[in-house]
Amino acid sequence: MANYRRLWTILLVVLGITFAVLGYFGREVYRVAPPIPAQVVTESGTLLTTKDGILDGQTAWQSVGGMQLGSVWGHGAYQAPDWTADWLHRELLAWLELAAQDEFGTAYGNLEEEQQAVLQHRLKQEYRFNSYDADADVLVISERRAQAMADTAAYYDQLFGDAPSMQGTRQSFAMKENTLPSAERRADLSNFFFWTAWAAATERPGGEATYTNNWPHEPLIDNRPTAENIIWSIVSVVLLIAGVGGLIWAWAFLRKEEEHEPAAPARDPLTSFKLTPSQKALGKYVFLVVALFTFQVLMGGATAHYTVEGQHFYGIELSKWLPYSLVRTWHLQSALFWIATGFLAAGLFLAPIINGGKDPKFQKLGVDVLFWALIAVVVGSFAGNYLAIAQVMPANLNFWLGHQGYEYVDLGRLWQIGKFIGIVLWLVLMLRGVVPALRQPGDKHLLALLTASCAAIGLFYGAGFFYGERTHISVMEYWRWWIVHLWVEGFFEVFATTALAFIFCSMGLVSKKMATTASLASASLFMLGGIPGTFHHLYFSGTTTPIMAVGATFSALEVVPLVVLGYEAWENWSLKNRAPWMANIKWPLMFFVAVAFWNMLGAGVLGFMINPPIALYYIQGLNTTPTHAHAALFGVYGFLALGFSLLVLRYIRPNLVFNESLMKTAFWWLNGGLVLMLFTSVLPVGVIQFVASASEGLWYARSESFMQQGLLQTLRWVRTFGDIVFIIGALAVSWQVVIGLWPRKAQAEGVTELAK
């Protein structure tokens, strides 16, 4: 008990301190966000745009898919340009051309090097100088810059419209024809892109770095990594090495205190409980998991193919009906839906077991209501996404019913509220089974931690309601990453660790003491780096150096607990030999082994590859990011959700025997396909882009001329092999679930296997 008290104290202190850090510096995000001027005027007083015009442009950007069509400040999709970097570079070139004509009477390219150097010096002075008057809330720009803005806006008007001259470029960027039909909204969109570029080029008052910490890399105006960027990158590497060494040292000594493994029971304890009505009702949840998983994988294949054909799918002009921004939206949203459903199903399966093998009153009704609520949210949000990107939905309804425009939280606000209500309902259903058990005598520390993680999952999704349609994008990014990083990568991680520990403990395979100790210690380690580590997503989102310092420091610590997951994979694998009946859950166990491997590689190695500020400065918004995202999101949470689903399926269909051929295909082809996808295509493309970004600038690494060169086209085609392997694995696991859910087929499989 004393040992538990110490571990609980450590966890609570970690939570208190890290949330205090997150909150304190979150206040700084509000305070130092780049200003959106009430008016943008020329030196002669001509009004160019207003704050409302810039925010109207932000909503127009949201309506076409937002971060699912190119990126802003490095966050979003990877086929079209980063609009901030692209606008900035085009405006700079337009200014130089105007200056060359005004002062030398010829094109900039015809000037002598010395003349070009003179103009570049003036360019840098003008663009880095902060001409925003805070007292008057007015941004004043030169007549020449206003003309450069107009020239750049004309390009975007044609690109987002249906100008025939831009059709080839739209195809290269995987944009559908007439992406934004309204000329007025295209003008607003240009105002928003201009403002993001202005913040990226203009120095903060009293500083020498821009509002985005000199991001993106743009040699024309000396946008280069700051000294603080380099310093904190070195600090993060040193802390990583020190943390890993300290953890291994401590772990080596703590292992000596472990007690012997308990003797495995002769029979699986989980089968000693009679299936309750609410558990029997979980079959439809498992089916929903694989249905959405299959849909997501197919949408992923279509998304990847758009990077090579742009507007077509093997000659069919698919973008007329299902444009890139839509299929990528559905690809990400369906992933979040099916992974979350797998976690919800695992919790709902455990609730009656925790409650002594019986359902609380009306538990099955609650399980059924929750399922159909999930269906309503999925269908409603997908339909809203379609209507928004097709520009059918009225602009004033887009944010609420259509597309928020922000990656991973693309669903309309109404559907987001529905999802939150569903998660809270799940929490209530969990608590109805857990609270009576907590009142019983005995060691309830592991159950208390599981309950706390359920509460966090249920409530912290609400962070997504702290921003609105016209919220400043820096503030929005702060709250968005509460969901994407803190909710998904933080509290789901704790829930997964604790739920697995609870399951293995309930099976009698590990002692309650060791399961509780390991879960509490793991939770402290995850939260120590994970909560303040949220800031590593915000280095260049209009924040200041302290955000970079905190993010770099703590994101390095996020990797520390992942280094021992190779051993955890071995321990999970070794459980299959503890008792003969463990053969019944061999394949769910294999999926949990894969989770430990990908946690180490995808979240650890590939995550830290992009986390230090100096690394992210050059590679934010390149294909190095989806390398980490695929390996971590599917490799960790995807395999975990599938493992949970297979485990639930095995127990709610007691006669089921997994088809070895199907499961071998599923497991090895999913893993093999993911490896091929990442290391033969996505990562090589990202590395080549990194070289271009570091040498020329981000605008070039994402440009049409660079991305359409032969080598990169070939590498994107090569991804097809990995995608096909992965899709076969996905279809295999989905078919196993489908045949397992039908009792007659499941029994027939079991009889056949037993006969062998």
N, C-alpha and C positions, 0 to 999 in steps of 0.2 A: 504493500500500500504506500509506503514511504517513497518507493521508487516511482510509482505512478504519480504521486504528488509532485515530485521533482520534475517529471516529464510534462505534466500539465502546466506547472508554473512556467517552464521554459516556453511551451507553446503559447500560453497566454501573453507572456512578455513579448515574444516575437511578434504576435499579432498586434499587440498594442503599439509597439514601437514602429513596425513597418507601416501600419495604417496611418499612424501619425505623420510619418514621412510622406506617404502618398497623398494625404490630405493637405499637409502644409505646402508642398510644392505644387499640388494641384491648384491651390489658391494663386500661386505664381503664374500658372498657365492663364488664368483669367486676367491677372493684372498686367502681364507683359505681352499679351497677344498683339500681333501687328494691327495697327488701327485701320479701320475701314472708314475713309474720310466721308464726311457728309457731302462734299463736292470735290470733283477733280476738274480743275480749270487750267487754261493756258495762261501764259504771262500777260496776254492781252485781255484776259477775263472771259474768254469763250468757255462755256460750260461743256464738258465732255461727257461726264456721267456723274451719278450720285450714289450714295450708299444704297438706296433702294434699287438702283440699276445694277449694282454689283451683286446684291443679294438676289435680285430677279435672275441674274445670270447663274447664280449658284443653284437656284431651283430648276432652271432650264437644263443645267448640267445633270442634276439628279434625274430628271425625267427621261433622259436618253440612256440611262443606265449608270451614270456617274462613274464610280470606280470600276465598273465592269467594261468600260470603253476607254482604254488608256488610263492614265493616272494623273493625280495632282499632288504635288509635294512628295512624289515617289510612291504613293499608296494607290494600288489599284491593279488593273490588268496590264499585260506586257506586250501586246501585239501593236496597238496604236502607240503614238508617242506619249511621253510624259508631257502633258499640255503646258505645265509651268516651264519646263526646260525648253520645250519647242517654241513657245511664244517668245520667251526671253531671247533666244538666239535669233529668231526671225526679226524681232524688233531691233536688236542690235545691228544686224546686217542692213536693215532698212535705213537706220540712222546713219550708218557709215556711207551708204550710197548717196543719201541726201546731202551729207556733209561734203563728200567728194565733188558732187556736182556744184554745190554752192560755192566752194572755196577753190576748186581747181578746174571746174568745167569739164570733168571727164568721169568715167566710171571708176569706182574704188579699185577694181582689179587692175586698172591701167596705171595706177600711181606708183611712184618709186617707194622703196621700203621705208625711207626716212619720212616721206609724206604720210604713208600709212601709219607709221608709229606715232606721228603727231596727232592724227585723228583718233587713234586708239586711246591715247592718253586723255584727250578731251572727252571721249566716250566714257571712259572709266570715271572721270571726275563727275560728269553729269549724272550717270546712273547710280553711283554709290552715294552721292550726296543726298541727304534727306531733306527734301523741300516741303515736308508736311508741317503745317502750322497747327499745333495741337490746340492752341487757344481758339483759333477760328474754325478748327476742324475742317481745314481745306488743304488739299494737295495741289501744288502749283507745278506745272511742267512747262518745258520750253515749246515753242511753236514747232521746232524741228522734231522733237519727240512726239508731239501730237500727230504730225504727219506720218512718222514711222508707225505709230499705233494704228492709224487709219489704214495704211498699206497692209499691215499684218492682219487687221480685222477683215479686210477684203478677201484675203486668202482663206480665213476660217469661214467666212460667209459662203464661199464656194464649196469648201470641203464638206461642211455640214449640210449643204443643200444638195442640189442635183445637177450642178454645172457639169456638162459633158467633159470638159477639159480635166476634171479632177476624178473621173471615174476610176482610172488606174490607181491613183493614190488611195482612194477609198477601198479598193480591193486589197491593196497592200496592207492597209490598216484594219481589215476585216470590219469595215463600216458598211451598213446597208445604204442604199441610195436614199437621198432625202432624209437623212438621219433626224434633222430638226426642221420640219416644214416651214415654220413661221420665221419670216425674215426679221421681225421685231425681236423674237426670242434669240435668234442667232446673234443679233447685235448685243443683247444682254449677256449672252454666253461669252462673247469676246471681252466684255467689260470684266467679267469674273476672272477669265484667264489672265487678262492684263494685271489685275490686282494681285493674283498669286505670284506673277513674275516680278511685279514691283517690290513685293515683300522679300523676294529672293535676291534682289539686286541692291536694295537700299540698306544702308547701315543704320543700326539702332542709334538713337541719340546717346552720345557719350561713349560709344563703343567703336570698334573697328571691324566688327562682323555684321553681316546682314541679319534681318529678322529671322532668317532660317539658318543661322550659323554658317553662312557662306555656301550653303547648298543651293542649287546643284553646281557641280564643277563646270565653270565657264571661263576659260582663259581670257576671253576678250575683255572682261572687266575684273580679272584677278579674283574670281571666286575660287578659292583654294581652301584646303583644310586649315582650321585655326590651330594655334599652338595648344589650346585647351583640348582640342580634338585628339591630337597626338599624345598629349600627356595622359589623358584619361584612358586612352586605348592601351597604353603601356601598363597603367595601374590595373586595368581589368585583367590583362594577361598574367601579371604577377599574382593578383588575388586568386585567379583560377588555379595556378600552380600551387600556391600556398594552401588553398582550400582543399584541393585534391589530396595533397600530401597529408594534411591534417586529418581528413576524413579516413584515409587508408590507415594511418597510424592509430587513430581512435578505434576504428572498426576492428583492427587486428587485436587490440587489447580487450575490447568488449566481447569479442567472440569467445574468449576464455570463460566468460561468466554465463554463457548460455547453458541452459539445462538440456538434458537428453530428450530426444524426441519421444513423445508418448507412443505407446503401442497402438498401432492402427486397429480400429474395431473390426470385427469379423464381417460386419454388414454396414453398408453405407447408412449413416445416421439420418441423412436427409430423406431416405426412403421409408423411415419408420413413421413418418407423418403421412396421414391420408391427405391426398390432394384436396384442397378446398375449392369451392366454386370460383373464387377470384383467381386462383392459380390456373384452373382449367381455362379461364377466359383469356389467358395471356397468349394463346396461340395466334390470335389475330395481330397482336403486337409484334410477334416474331415474324409473321408474314409481312407486316408493314415494313419491318426493318429490311428484309431482302428485296421487297418490291421497290422501295425507294433507293436501295443500294444499286439494284440493277439499272434503274432509271438514271441514277447519278453517274454510273460508269459509262452508260451510253452517251449521256450529255457531255461527259468528259472527252470521250472519243471525238464527238462532233466539234467540241471546242478546240481540241488539238488540231483537227484537220483544217479548221478555219485559218490556222496560222500558215498553211501552205497553199490553200486555194482562195482564201479571202472572203469571197461571197458565195462560193459553191461547195457542194459536197459531191465529189466525183462527177462533176459536170452539171449537177442539178443546182439551180440557183436557190439554194435553201434560205439565203438571207432575206428573201421576200417574205417568208413566213416565220422563220426562226433565226433571227440575226445573231451574230456572235455575242453581243452584249446580253441577249436573253438566255441563250443556252449556257453561257458562263454563270449567269445569275442562278439558273436552275441547278447547275452543277454544284455550286457551293451551298445553296440553300437546302437542297435535298440531302447533302452530306450532313449538315447540321441536324436536320430532322431525323434521319435514320440513326445517327449515332446517339442522339439524345433519347430516341425511342428505345434503343437497346439498353441504355442505362436505366431508363424508367422501368422497363420490364424486369430488369434484375432486382431493382428495389421492391417492386410490387410482388415479386416471387418470394423475397425474403421476409416481407412484412408478416404473413401468417405464421411462418416458422418462428420468428421472434416472439410472436404472440402465443406460443405454445401449441402451434399446429391448428389453429382455428381462425376463422375470419371474424373481424369485428362486424357488427350489424351493418347491413347494406354495403359491405365492402365490394362485392361483385358489381353492384349498381354503379358505384363510384368508378370502378375500373372500366366499365362499359362506357360511361359518360365521358371519361377522360379520353378514351380511344376515339370516339366520334368527334370530340372537340379537336383532337389532333388532325383528324381527317379534314374537318372544316377549315382549319388554319392552313393546312397544306394546299388544299384546292383553292381557297380564297386568295392566298398570297401569290400562288403561281399564276392565277388568272389576272390578278392585279398587275404583276410584273409584265405580263404579255400586253395588256391594254395600255400600260404606260409607255413601254418602249415602242409600241406601234403608233404612239401619239394619238390614240383614240380617246384616252381618258382626259377629261378637262384638267387644265393645269392646276386649278385650285384643289383638286381631289388627289393629285398624284402622290403627295407625301403620305396621305392618310390611307389611301386604298391601293396605290400603285407600287411605286419604287422609291425607297428613301435615297438610293444612290450611293450608299456606303457599304463597302465590301463586308460580307458576313452578316450585316443587318440590313439586307436589301428589302426585306418585306415591308409593306406599308405599315404605318403606325397602328392602325386598327388591328391588323393581324399580329403585330408585335404584342399588343395588349392581350389579345386572345391567347397567344403563346405563353405569356406571363401568367395569365389566369390558370392555364392548364398546368404549368409547373407548380403553382401554389396548390392546386387541387391534388397533384401528386404528393406534395409535401404533407398535406392533410391526411391523405390515405396512408402514408408512411407512419405518421405520428399516431394514428389510431391503432396501429399494431405495435408501435415501439413504446409509447408512454406506459401502458400497463406493465410491460416487461421491465421497464426501468424502476417500477415501484416494488418489484420483487427483490428479496434479499439475494446477496451474492455479489460477485465481481461484475460490475456493469460498465467498466471503464471503456472497453472496446465498443460496446453498444452506444455509449454516450458520445464517443467520437464519431461513430457512424451517423448518429442522429444530428450532430452538429454539422457534418458535411452535407447531409440532406437539406437542412435548414439554409445553409449557405447557397446551395444550388437553387433552392426555391426562391430565395429573396434577392440574390445579387444580380439576377438577370434584369431586375428593375433599374439598374444603373443606366440602361438604354433610354430611360424616359427623362433624363436630365438634359437632353438637348432637343431642339425642335428643327423645323424645316429651315428656318433662317438663322439658326445659331451660328456664331463665328466658327469657322472650320477648325481652328486650333482647339477651341473648347470642345467641339464635337469629337475630335480625335481623342482627347483625354478620356471622355466617357465611353467612346466606342471600344477603346482598348481595355476598359474595365470588363467588357463582355468577352471580347476575342481572346485576351490574354488572361485576365484575372479569373473570370468565370469559367472559361473552358480549360485553360492550361493550369489554373490554380486549384479551384475547389473541386472540379471534376477529377483532377489527379488525386486529391485526398480521398474523395469518395471511392474511386476505383481501388486505391491501395487498401483502404479500410474494408471495403466490401469483399475483396478477395481474401483478406486476412480473416474476416468473419466467416466466410464460406469454408475455408480450409480448417479453421478452428472448429466450426460446427460439424465438420466431417471427422474430427478427431485426429487429424493429420499433424497439426501443430498445437502446442499448448496455448491456452488462453493468455498466459503470462507473456510468452514470447510474441504472440500475435499482437497483443496490446502494446507492448514495449516498442516493437518494430513500427507499428502504425503511428504512435505518438511521435517517435523520433523522426520518422519520415515526414510527417505533417509539418513539424518544425522546420526541417530542412527545405521542404518545398516552399513554404510560406516565406522563409527568410530571404530567399532570392527572388521568389516569384512575385511578391506584392510590389516592392519598389522596382523590381525588374521590368514592370509595366512601362516604365519611362524609356526603355531602350527603343520603343517604337516612336518616340516623340522627339528624338534628337533634332530633327529638321522641320518640325511642324509649327514653327513660329515661337519656339521656346528659347530659354536662355541657357547659359553654361551650367548652372546648378542642376538642371534637369539632365543634361548630358552626364554630369559627374555621378549623380545618383543612379541613373540608368546603367551606365557602364560598370559601376562598382558592383551593383547587386545582380545584374544579369550574368556576370561572370560566376557568381555564387549559385545561380540556377543550375549550372552544368554540374556542380560538384556532386550532388547525390546520384547523378546519372552514371557516374563512372563505375559504380559497383553493381550495376544492373546486369552485367554479364553473369555475375555470381547468382543473382536472383533468378535469371533464366535457367541456370543449371539447377538451382534448388527446386523451381517449379517443375522442371523436367523430371527430376528424381522422385517427385511425389508419385509418379505413375507406378513405381515399384513398391510402394508402401503397403498396398493391399490388392488382392485380386480384383475386387470390384472397381478399382480405379480405372481398369481398362474400359469401363463404360463411358468414362468422360475423358478419354485420351485426347480426342480432337479439340474440345474446348481448352484443355490444358495446353495443347500445342499452340493454340492461338494466343494464350497468355505468355508462352515462351517468346513468341514473335513480338509481343508488346514490349517485353524487356529489351530485346535486341534493338528494335527500332527506336525505343526511348533513348538508348545509348547513342545510336548512330544518327537518327533523324533529329531528335530534340537536342542531343548533346553535341556531337561533332558538327553536324551541318547547321545547327542553331548557333553555336559559338562562332562558326565561320563568318556569319553576317552580323553578329552582335556588337563587336568593338566599334566605337565611333568612326575610326579611320577606315575600317572595312565597309561599314554601311554607307559612309560618305560616297564611295565610288560605286557601290553595287546595289544601293536601294533602288528598287524598281526594275532590276534586271532579273534574268531567269535563275540567278542564284537564290532568290527568295522563294519561288515555287518549289525549288529542290528541297529546301527545308520544310516548306509547308506540306508538300505531299508526304514526305517521310515521317513528319511528326503527326499531322492530322489523321491520315489513314493508317500509317504504320503503328501509331500508338493508339489513338482513340478509335480508329476504325476496326483494327484487329480486336481491341478490347470489347467493343460493342458486339462484334460478331461472336467473340468467345462467350460473352454473357448470353447472347441469344441462343447459341448452340447448347449452352448449359441449361437454360430454361427449357428449351425444346426437349432435351434428354429426360428431364424430370417430369414434365407434364405429359410426355408420351413414354410411360415406363417400359413398354415393349420395344421401343425403338433401338435398333442397332445401326450405328452409322455405317453407310456404305464405304468401304475402305477405298475403292477406286475413285469414287466421287470426292472424298475428303482429301485424299492424297493430291488429286488434281487441284482441288480448291486451295489447299494450303501452299503447295509448292509453286503453283502457277501464279497465285497472288503475290507471293514474295518475289519470285523470279521476275514477274512482269514489272513490279515496282522497281526492282534493281535495274532492269533494262531501261525502263522509262527514264529513270533519273540519271544513270551513269553513261548511257550511250547517246543521250539527246539533251535533256533539259540542262544538266550541269555543264556539259561542254559548250552549249550555246551561251550560258551565263558567264563562263570563264572568258570566252572570246569577247563578249560584250564588256566585261570588266576591263580588259586591255584597252578597248576602244574608249570607254568612259574615262579611264585614268589618263590616256594620252590626248584625247581630243575634247572630251566633255560628254555629259549624259545625253545631251541632245543628239549627238552623233551615234551613240550606242543604241538608241531607240529609233533612229531615223529610217526612212524608207530605203535610201540608198545602201545603208549598212545591212539592215535586216533582210533585204531581198537578194543579197549576194549568194552565189552558188553554194558555197560551203555551208552556210547557215540554212539554206533551203534544204540541202541534203540531210543535215542533222535533224531538221524537223520532220522530214519524211522518215528517217530512221526510227523515230519515236513510234511509228506505226507498229513495228514488231513488238515492242514492249507493251503497247496498248492492247494488241490482240491477245498476247499471253495473259495479261491481267484480266481482260474481259472473259476469257475462257474460265479462269479461276473463279471469277465472280459468278458466272452462270452455274458453275458446278456447286458452289456453296448454296446458292439460291435454290437450285433444284433439289438439293439434299433437304433443305428446310421444307420445301413444298411437299415432297413425297413423305416427309416425316410427320407433317401435320394431318395427313389423312390416315386415320387409324388402321384401315384395312391394309393399305400399302405399307405402313410402318410395321404392322404385325407380320406381313408376308416377308419383308426384309429380315425381320428378326428370326423367323422360322428358317429361312434359307441359310442365314449365317450360322445358326445353331446346328443345322444339319451338317454343315461342313466340319 
